Amino acid sequence: MHPDDLLEQIKANANPRKQRNLEIVHTVCREQYELGSKDFSVATIARIAHKRGGPTAGSIHNKTGDDFKGIIKAWASHTGGSLKKLRKVGADPVFSILDKIPDPAVRSVFGAVLAENRKLRGEVTFLKANSNIVIDRRIISDSPQKTPVGQVLPAHLGLNEDQVAALKHAVSDTLMQSEGWKADEFGRVINDKGRVIFRPGFVTAIRQIMVNIEQPAGHEPRNEMIELSYMGVNDQSKCK
């Protein structure tokens, strides 16, 4: 029987409220067909119908919902649609096997196994992607330090010749004299007017980096890490 004919037949013995709900379900089914969808499952039709004031999935599944199921079934049969919710094709096509298992209990167990398998595979993929992890194994004392320290950098910075030369020039006597600068005991660079050009620790940090970079081949570096500043660089008033 054509869905339109079935609708009119059922409406003839229904109250106004049910007639309205039947029409909503019928309209949703027709729209599914017009959109080219094969999904005529109760879950899908009820979800759309309920948003328009129609019956819920629970109401359709009840015995009193047989007429609604009849309309849906008629549309599925008329259009070659499916009464089962169509599974979206995802990255794991193995899940499509679930739809071919008729026993609900077996389908549920097998689905749980597949879900666990997918979870474990995801964890393995994550571990592989993060296999190259650098761990800082330096021991950091819990006791408070009396003198604040600055950030530390690895002794070998991978600098090229031009970069090393630039660092040497920055603290060279030639540059200091030409600019009228001088370095004080705190590692600051000060001009002839007493203005601080570079903050405490600047000169000492660069010279220490130079010492570690220029270690002879095979010679152990002085320190595994270099302190850029051993002074409280934020409190320059103490250095004046």
C-alpha positions as CSV (number, residue, x, y, z in Angstrom):
1,M,0.0,0.0,0.0
2,H,1.2,3.5,-0.8
3,P,2.2,5.5,2.3
4,D,-0.3,8.2,1.4
5,D,-3.2,5.7,1.2
6,L,-2.1,4.1,4.5
7,L,-2.0,7.5,6.2
8,E,-5.6,8.3,5.2
9,Q,-6.8,4.9,6.3
10,I,-5.2,5.2,9.8
11,K,-6.3,8.8,10.3
12,A,-10.0,7.8,9.7
13,N,-10.1,6.1,13.1
14,A,-7.7,8.5,15.0
15,N,-8.4,11.5,17.3
16,P,-7.2,14.9,16.2
17,R,-4.0,14.8,18.2
18,K,-3.0,11.4,16.8
19,Q,-3.9,12.6,13.3
20,R,-1.5,15.5,13.7
21,N,1.3,13.3,14.9
22,L,0.7,10.8,12.1
23,E,1.0,13.7,9.6
24,I,4.3,14.9,11.2
25,V,5.8,11.4,10.9
26,H,4.5,11.0,7.4
27,T,6.0,14.3,6.4
28,V,9.4,13.5,7.9
29,C,9.5,10.2,6.0
30,R,8.6,11.9,2.7
31,E,11.4,14.4,3.3
32,Q,13.9,11.6,4.0
33,Y,12.9,10.1,0.6
34,E,13.2,13.5,-1.2
35,L,16.7,14.0,0.4
36,G,17.8,10.6,-1.0
37,S,18.3,9.1,2.5
38,K,17.7,5.4,3.1
39,D,17.6,5.8,6.8
40,F,14.0,5.1,8.0
41,S,14.9,3.9,11.5
42,V,12.5,4.8,14.3
43,A,15.4,6.6,16.1
44,T,16.0,8.9,13.1
45,I,12.4,9.6,12.2
46,A,11.4,10.2,15.8
47,R,14.3,12.5,16.5
48,I,13.2,14.8,13.6
49,A,9.5,14.4,14.3
50,H,9.8,15.2,18.0
51,K,11.6,18.5,17.2
52,R,8.4,19.5,15.3
53,G,6.1,18.5,18.1
54,G,5.6,14.9,17.0
55,P,5.9,11.7,19.0
56,T,9.1,10.5,20.7
57,A,11.0,7.3,19.9
58,G,9.6,5.8,23.1
59,S,6.0,6.5,22.0
60,I,6.6,5.0,18.6
61,H,8.2,1.8,20.1
62,N,5.2,1.3,22.5
63,K,2.2,-0.8,21.5
64,T,0.2,2.4,20.9
65,G,2.8,3.4,18.3
66,D,2.0,0.6,15.9
67,D,0.3,3.0,13.5
68,F,3.4,5.2,13.5
69,K,5.7,2.2,12.8
70,G,3.3,1.2,10.0
71,I,3.7,4.6,8.3
72,I,7.5,4.4,8.7
73,K,7.6,0.8,7.4
74,A,5.4,1.7,4.4
75,W,7.8,4.5,3.4
76,A,10.9,2.3,3.8
77,S,9.3,-0.4,1.7
78,H,8.1,2.1,-0.9
79,T,11.6,3.8,-1.3
80,G,13.9,0.8,-0.7
81,G,15.0,2.3,2.6
82,S,16.2,0.6,5.8
83,L,14.4,0.3,9.1
84,K,17.8,0.0,10.8
85,K,19.9,3.0,11.6
86,L,22.6,3.1,9.0
87,R,26.1,3.2,10.4
88,K,28.3,5.9,9.1
89,V,31.4,4.6,7.2
90,G,34.3,5.5,9.4
91,A,38.0,4.9,9.6
92,D,37.4,1.3,10.8
93,P,35.2,-0.6,8.4
94,V,35.3,-3.7,10.7
95,F,32.4,-2.1,12.6
96,S,30.1,-2.7,9.6
97,I,30.2,-6.4,10.6
98,L,28.1,-5.6,13.6
99,D,25.1,-4.8,11.4
100,K,25.2,-8.4,10.0
101,I,25.0,-10.1,13.5
102,P,21.3,-10.9,14.1
103,D,21.6,-11.8,17.8
104,P,21.5,-8.5,19.9
105,A,23.5,-10.1,22.8
106,V,26.3,-11.3,20.5
107,R,26.3,-8.0,18.6
108,S,26.7,-6.1,21.9
109,V,29.6,-8.3,23.1
110,F,31.4,-8.1,19.8
111,G,30.9,-4.3,19.7
112,A,32.5,-4.0,23.1
113,V,35.5,-6.0,21.9
114,L,35.9,-3.9,18.8
115,A,35.7,-0.7,20.8
116,E,38.4,-1.9,23.2
117,N,40.6,-2.9,20.3
118,R,40.2,0.6,18.8
119,K,41.1,2.2,22.1
120,L,44.2,0.1,22.5
121,R,45.3,0.8,18.9
122,G,44.9,4.6,19.6
123,E,47.1,4.3,22.7
124,V,49.8,2.5,20.7
125,T,49.7,5.1,18.0
126,F,50.0,7.9,20.6
127,L,53.0,6.2,22.2
128,K,54.7,5.7,18.8
129,A,54.2,9.4,17.9
130,N,55.7,10.5,21.3
131,S,58.6,8.0,21.5
132,N,61.2,10.7,21.2
133,I,60.8,12.3,24.6
134,V,63.5,14.3,26.4
135,I,63.5,13.9,30.1
136,D,65.2,16.4,32.4
137,R,67.0,14.3,35.0
138,R,68.6,17.2,36.8
139,I,68.1,17.2,40.6
140,I,66.4,20.3,41.8
141,S,66.8,21.1,45.4
142,D,63.7,21.8,47.5
143,S,65.6,24.1,49.8
144,P,65.1,27.9,49.0
145,Q,68.1,29.7,47.5
146,K,69.3,32.8,49.1
147,T,70.5,34.3,45.8
148,P,68.1,34.2,42.9
149,V,69.5,32.6,39.8
150,G,68.7,33.1,36.1
151,Q,67.7,30.7,33.4
152,V,70.2,28.0,32.4
153,L,71.2,26.9,28.9
154,P,73.1,23.9,27.7
155,A,76.8,24.3,27.5
156,H,77.0,23.5,23.8
157,L,74.5,25.6,21.9
158,G,75.4,24.5,18.4
159,L,76.5,28.0,17.3
160,N,78.2,28.5,14.0
161,E,81.4,30.5,13.5
162,D,79.7,33.8,12.7
163,Q,77.5,33.6,15.8
164,V,80.5,32.8,18.0
165,A,82.4,35.7,16.5
166,A,79.5,38.0,17.2
167,L,79.3,37.0,20.8
168,K,83.1,37.5,21.2
169,H,82.8,40.9,19.6
170,A,80.0,41.9,22.0
171,V,82.3,41.7,25.0
172,S,85.6,42.6,23.3
173,D,87.9,45.4,24.5
174,T,87.8,46.8,21.0
175,L,84.0,47.3,21.1
176,M,84.1,48.6,24.7
177,Q,86.7,51.2,23.8
178,S,85.1,52.4,20.6
179,E,81.7,52.9,22.2
180,G,83.1,54.3,25.4
181,W,81.7,51.4,27.5
182,K,83.1,49.4,30.3
183,A,82.2,46.2,32.1
184,D,81.9,46.3,35.9
185,E,82.4,43.5,38.5
186,F,78.7,42.5,38.2
187,G,78.9,41.8,34.5
188,R,77.1,45.0,33.5
189,V,78.0,47.1,30.5
190,I,78.0,50.9,31.3
191,N,78.6,53.8,29.1
192,D,80.7,56.9,29.9
193,K,77.7,58.6,31.4
194,G,77.0,55.9,33.8
195,R,74.0,54.5,31.9
196,V,73.5,50.7,32.0
197,I,73.6,49.3,28.5
198,F,73.4,45.7,29.4
199,R,72.1,44.3,32.7
200,P,74.1,42.4,35.3
201,G,75.5,39.1,34.2
202,F,75.7,40.0,30.5
203,V,79.5,40.0,30.1
204,T,80.1,37.1,32.5
205,A,77.5,34.9,30.8
206,I,78.9,35.4,27.3
207,R,82.5,34.8,28.5
208,Q,81.4,31.6,30.3
209,I,79.6,30.4,27.1
210,M,82.8,31.0,25.2
211,V,84.8,29.0,27.6
212,N,82.5,26.0,27.3
213,I,82.3,26.2,23.5
214,E,86.1,26.4,23.2
215,Q,86.8,23.3,25.3
216,P,89.3,21.1,23.6
217,A,87.9,18.0,21.8
218,G,87.4,15.2,24.2
219,H,87.6,17.5,27.2
220,E,84.8,17.3,29.7
221,P,83.0,20.7,29.9
222,R,83.2,22.5,33.2
223,N,79.6,22.3,33.9
224,E,76.8,20.4,32.3
225,M,74.7,23.5,32.5
226,I,75.7,27.2,32.5
227,E,74.0,29.9,34.5
228,L,73.3,33.0,32.4
229,S,73.1,35.2,35.5
230,Y,74.1,34.6,39.1
231,M,72.9,38.0,40.2
232,G,69.5,39.3,40.9
233,V,69.0,40.9,37.5
234,N,65.7,42.5,38.4
235,D,67.1,44.4,41.3
236,Q,69.7,46.7,39.7
237,S,69.7,49.1,42.6
238,K,72.0,46.7,44.5
239,C,74.6,47.0,41.8
240,K,74.9,50.8,41.8
